[in-house]
Amino acid sequence: MQINALQALCRQAFGFRLAMIALAAPSALLNAAPGWSTRLVGMAVVTTFMASYVLFRDWERFGPLLLRHPTLLAADTLFGALLLISAGPDTTLAYVSVCTPLLAGLIYGWRGAAVFASLQGLILLLVHAALDNPRTDPAESLLLPGLCVIAGAVGSSLRNLMLRLGTATRALTTVQARLAVTEAVSAERARLAREMHDSVAKTLHGVALAADGLAGTAGARHLDPALVRQQAELVARSARRAAAESRELLADLRRESDPGQGTDVLVELAARTRDFTTRTGVPATYRPTGEHAVPPVPPAVARQLLTIASEAMENAHRHGKPTRVDVHAGVHGDLLRISVYDDGTGLPPGTDLEQLRRAGHFGLVGMVERAASVGARIRIGRGAHTQGTEVRLELPLAAVTTPTEATP
């Protein structure tokens, strides 16, 4: 955000320069001596005008050149000095000179502002000293150099303000992400309690009912061996299912009770990708990306990330009719990024979450809600592809690392 604000301020400064150069150019050309002086002033007008126009129009492309090479701004200042000498310090071109230290402060900080304010002030004083019949007193001659110093200080202060604002914004984002993770952990514990009640308890209740039926059949006067076998198999399956559910829930609780315990998201994601191919027959490939290792993720957060990825694969299989699914995951900058892409039919045009919610399709809605619950950002659409659907999930690493881990 602070970079965009600085770019907007620099563009405004160059837009002001364009207007002032256009207004002062006729005076500069008329006051120039015939011959090479006129040509030189004309070249200076064209050069400064085009440089200002290019930077005003396409700052994102050419601005970094000015940032890396302060000599470009120095050369522009010298070309502007030619115009100032020709047009005179009492024309609108004199206000262009105030833009130079302002830009230097915005781009280079206080050191650049000091250098260019001094350079521009010296040029203005030399121009006033070179006048044959100066019509201003010394106080008025020092007005514009003083404005250059003030403009440089303003530019440097604005730059520092924007950078501090960016630092505060990043810190706020980190705090929000960590708070979201804390809330997700609490919500996950409540969810585990609900699942223990709704899944394990209900499964055990089913086991009890099946056992009651088996006891009644076994005590009947006319014993049916086939029915007894069927009911016994039902009891066995229900008991195994309850045991599996209990082990999974207890394992989750044990991991969450240990602060140092984390989940390797990449290993789990690769396993789920292989399981998806085995179950559905749709070719799915997993590939790690990024240049850095993925830190262990808290189990509650990992469960949400893996559930979103699994839901994206299942949605592709059920609705997209894809021929392949590509799953990528890794650390990019300060983000943990997970991408699930399928080459299927893609989302219908005009699809939005509110429409899906009203229609009773809660798959994508649930994915967005899960991402928001852990402080992650999710994008669902084509992405950079020409067809199909990409689900891209980005989680700040600050949400899964402690302050001591984040400090090198």
N, C-alpha and C positions, 0 to 999 in steps of 0.2 A: 504494500500500500504506500509506504513512504517513497519507494522508487517511482511509482506512478505520479505521486504528488510533485516530486522534484522535476520529473519530465514535463509535467504540465506547467510549472513555473518557468522552466527554461524555454519552453515553446512560447509562452506569453512574452517573455523578454525579447525573443527573436522576432515575434510578430510586431512588437513596438519598434524594434530596429528597422524592420521593413518599411513601416509607415514613415518614420523620420527620414530614412535615406531617400525614399521616393519624393518627399516634400523638399528636401534640401539639394537634390541632384541638379535641378536647373540653375540654382544659384552658384553651385560649385563649377558647373561648366561655363557659365557666363563670366565668372570672375577669373577663370584661368586664362593665361596668356596664350595667344595663338601658337599653333605648331605643336611641338612635342609636349608642352604643358597640358594642352587640351586633351591630347591622346592619353597622356598618363592619368589625368583626372578621370577620363572616361573609362579607362581600364579599372581604376579603383572603384568607380561607381558600380560597374558591372560585377566585379569580383565580390565586393561586400554585399551587394544586393542578392546575388545568386547564392552566396554562402549562407546568408540569413534565410533565404527561401528554402534551401535544401534542408537546413537544420530545423526550420519551422514545420516543414511538410513531412519529413521522414526522420524524426529524432531517434526512433528506436534503432534505425540502421546506422546513421552517421554520428549519433551522439557519443557512442563508445570511443570513436576515433578521437573526438575532442577531449574525452576524459583521459585517454592514454597519452595524448600528445599536446601538452600545454603550448608548445611552440606554434600550433595552428591558431590558437587564440591570439598569441603575440603577433603573428603575421597579419591577422585580421585587424588588430589594433593599429599597426603601422599603415595599412591601406586606409583605414579610417582617418588617420592623421593627415594623409594627403588631401582627403576631402575637406577636413576641418580647416586646413591651411588655406585651401582655395575658396571655400564658401564663407569662412569667417566664423569666429566663436559666437557671434550674435544670431546665428541661424538655428533652425531646428536640429541641424546635424550635431550641435553641441550636446543635445540630450542623449544622442546615441552613445557618447563617451561615458555617460553614467551607467549604461547597460553593461559595459565591459567588466568593471569590478563586481557588479551584482552577479553576473554569470560566473565569474571566477569564484566568488564566495559559495554559490550554489554547487558548483562542480568540484572545486578543489579544496574547499574549506578556508579557514582563516589565513593560512599561509599564502594560498593563491590570491585571496582577496587583497592581502597587504601588498603583494608584488604588483598586481595589475592596477590597484588603486594608486600606488606610487607612480607607476609608469604612465597611466592616463593623466594623473594630475600634473606630472612633469611636462607632458605634451601640451596640455592646456596652457600652462604657464609660458612655455616657449612660443606658442601661437600668439598669446597676448603680447609678449615681449617683441615679437617680430612685426607687429602692426606699425604702419607708418604714422598714423594719426589715431592713437588709442582714444576711444570716447568713454572709457570707463575708468573709475578710480581703482586703487589697489584692492579695496574691500570687495568690489564687484568682480575683480579678476580672480579673487580667491574663492568666489562662491561655488563655481563648478568643481574645482579640485576638492573643496570640502564636501560637496555632494557625492563625489566619487568615493571618498573615504566612508561616508555614511552608507552609501549603497553597498560597498564591500562588506561592511559590518552587518548590514541587514541580510545580505545573501548568505554569509557565514552563519548567522544566527538561525535563519530559516533552515539551512542544511542540518545543523545540530538538532533543531527541534524535530525535524522529520525523522532523523535517525533515532532519536530518543523515543519518539512515538512508535517507530517500528519495533524497537526493543521491548517497549511496554506491551505492544500488541502480541508479540511472540510469547512473552512471559504470560500474558493473560490466556493465550491459546493453550499453553502448556498446563496452566492451572486448571482450565476448563476440562482438558483431556484427562488429567489425573482425577478430578472430581467425578467425571463420567465413569472412569474405570472403577472408582470406589463405589459409586452407586450401582454399577453393573455387578460387582461382587456381592453386594447386599441383596440385590434383586435375584442373583443366581442362587444364593443360599435359600431364599424364600421359594424359588422355583423347585429346587431339589426337595424341599419339604413337601411341596404340593405334589411333585411327581412320586415321592415315596408313598404319599397317601393315595394318589389317583392311579398309579401303575402297580406298585408292589402289593399294596393292600387289596386292590381289586382283583389282581391275579390270584392272590392267596384265597380270597373269597371264592373265586371260581374253582380253585383246587378243592376247597371244602365242599362246595356243591357237587362237584364231580365225584368226590369220595363218598358223599352221602348217596348219590345215585348208584355207585358201585356196590355199596353196602346193601342197598335195597334189592338190587338185582341178584347179588350173591345169596341173600336170604329168601328169595322167592321159592315157591314150591316147585316150579318148573324152571330149572336153570338153563339159560341160553349162553353157551360158551362164547359165541361170536360177540354177543352184546357185552359180556363181561370183559372180553379182550379189548373191545373198542373203548369201553369206559376206563379201563386200566391204562390204556395208551393215552387217553385224554388227561388223566390225572398226572401221568409221568411228564407229558409235554408241558402242562401247566406248571408243574413243580420246577422243571428245568428253566422255564421262562422266568419264573419268580426269582430263582437263584441267580440267573444272569442279570436281571434288573437290579437285584440287591448288590451284586458285586460291582456293577458299574456305578451305582450311586455312592456306595461306600468308598470306592476308589476316588471319585470326584471330591468327596468330603475330605478324604485324607490328604489329597494334593492341596486343597485350599486351606487346610489347617496349618500347612507348612509354608511360611513366608518365602523360603528359598526355593520352593518347588515351582517349576514352570513347565510349560508344554512346548515341545519342538513343533512349531506349526508346519514347517516344511515337510517333516517326516509324516505327520498326520495327513497333510494334504495329499502327498504322494500316495499314501495308502488308500485314501478315499477315492482318488482318481482311478487306481487299479480296480477297486471294488466296483466302481461305476461301470467300467468296461465289462467286467465279469458278469454283472447282473443284467445289463441292458444290451450288450453286444455292440454298442456304439464306440468306435475307436476314440479313446481319450488319452492324450499325452500330457505329461507334467514336465515342466522345465524350470529349474531355479534361475533367477536373474539377479542383477545387482552385483556390486563389487565387495560387499561386506557381509559378514555372517549375521543371521537373524538372531537376536537375543531371545532367551526363553520368555514366553508370554504367559501371564497369569491364566490359570485354567478357565476362569469365568470369561475372560476376554477371548481366549482361544476357542472356546465353545461357540461363541457368537460368530467369530470369523469363519470357522470351519462349517458351521451351519449355513451361513450365507453362501459359501462356495458350493456346498453340496446341493443347496436349493437351486442355485444357478444351473448346475449340471442337470438336475432333475427337470427343471423347467424346459431346458433345451431339449431333453429327450421326449417330454410329454407334448410340447407345443411347437417346437421349431423344426422337427424332422431333419436334424443335421446329419452330415456324413462324417463329421469329426468334431471333437471338442478339444481345445487347447487351454491348458491351465498353466499360468506363470505366477511366480511369487518370488519376492526378494526385497532387499533394502535399496531404495533409491533416494539419495540425499538423507533427509531426516524423516523419511516415510517408509513404512512397511506396506508394500503394494502387492495386492493379489488380483489377478485378472483371469476371468473365465470367459472364453470366446467360443462361440459355435457358428458354423457357416450355414445355419438353417434359414427359415423364412423371415426371421426377425419380428420385431414388435409391429403391430398394426399402426398405420399412420395416425397421429393425434392421440396416442395413448397417454393418459396421465393417471397419477395415483388416485385422485378423487374419483375418477370414472371407474377405476378398477375396484375401489372400495364399495361404491354404490352397486356394482355388478356382483359383488360377493366373491371376487378373486383377490385373495389376501396374500398370495405368495410374494409378489414384488413389494407390496405394502409392508409385509413382515420383514423382508430383507432390509428395507429402508429404516424401519424402526429398530431392528437389531443393530445396524451400523450406528445410528444416532445414540443408542444406549451405551456404547463404548467410546464415543467421541470420534468415530471414523467418518470419512466422507465416501459416498458411494455414487457411482455414475452408471446408468443403465441406458444403453443405446448401441449404435453402430461403432462409436469411437472413430478410429482412423480407418476402419474397414469399409468396403463398398457394400457389403451385405452381411446378414447375420446379426448377432447380438453379442455385445461385450458387457460384462458386469465387472467394473473396476472398483476395488475397495482400497482406500488409502487411510492408514492409521499412523498418527504421529508417534515416533519412537519414544518421545517423552512420556507417552501414556503407559508404556510398558517397562520403563526404566526408572530407577530411583535417582535422586539428584547425585548421589555418590557414584553410581554407575555411569551417569552421563558425563561426569567430569573426567577428562583424560589424566 
